[in-house]
Amino acid sequence: MKLLETTHNEWYVIERLEGPDEDCRRLLDLGFTPGEEVTVVQAVPFGDPMIVLLRGTRLALRRREASWIWVH
């Protein structure tokens, strides 16, 4: 499933990134790498941004970016 579709405050493992190459490289640079754990801490319904916790750091993501991150 996509990170965008996950339940808040539950941990997921990143499987892969699927999106524009340049944008996915930026996400990889931020630490969104396969095998890493991530959780959505806060999100506004139908709005941006989403706040995620990754490697002990809170990051803001656009919903569009979260749809490129596949987790299980």
C-alpha positions in Angstrom: 0.0 0.0 0.0 1.0 3.6 -0.4 2.1 5.7 2.6 -0.7 8.0 1.8 -3.2 5.2 2.6 -1.8 4.0 6.0 -3.2 4.3 9.4 -1.7 7.0 11.6 0.7 6.1 14.3 1.3 2.6 13.0 4.8 1.6 11.8 5.4 0.4 8.3 8.4 -0.7 6.4 9.3 1.1 3.1 9.2 -1.4 0.2 10.0 0.9 -2.8 9.6 4.3 -4.3 7.6 4.8 -7.5 7.4 8.2 -9.0 9.4 10.8 -11.0 13.1 9.9 -10.9 14.3 13.3 -9.6 11.7 13.4 -6.9 12.4 9.9 -5.8 16.1 10.6 -5.6 15.3 13.5 -3.2 13.2 11.2 -1.1 16.0 8.7 -1.0 18.4 11.5 0.1 15.9 12.4 2.9 16.1 8.8 4.2 13.1 7.1 2.6 15.1 4.0 1.7 13.7 0.4 1.3 13.7 -1.4 4.6 13.4 1.7 6.7 10.5 2.1 9.2 8.1 5.1 8.9 4.9 6.2 10.4 2.4 9.0 9.7 2.1 11.2 12.8 -0.3 13.9 11.5 -2.2 14.6 8.4 -5.0 16.9 7.5 -7.8 15.2 5.5 -7.6 16.4 1.9 -4.8 18.8 2.7 -1.0 19.1 2.8 1.3 18.5 4.4 1.6 15.1 6.1 4.0 14.8 9.0 5.9 11.5 9.1 8.4 10.1 11.6 11.5 8.6 9.9 14.8 7.7 11.6 13.8 9.8 14.7 13.1 12.9 12.6 9.7 14.5 11.8 9.4 15.4 8.1 6.7 17.2 6.2 5.6 15.5 2.9 3.1 16.5 0.3 0.3 14.0 -0.3 1.6 13.6 -3.8 5.0 12.6 -2.5 3.5 10.2 0.0 1.7 8.4 -2.9 5.1 7.5 -4.3 6.2 5.6 -1.2 5.1 2.0 -1.0 5.1 0.3 2.4 4.0 -3.0 4.0 
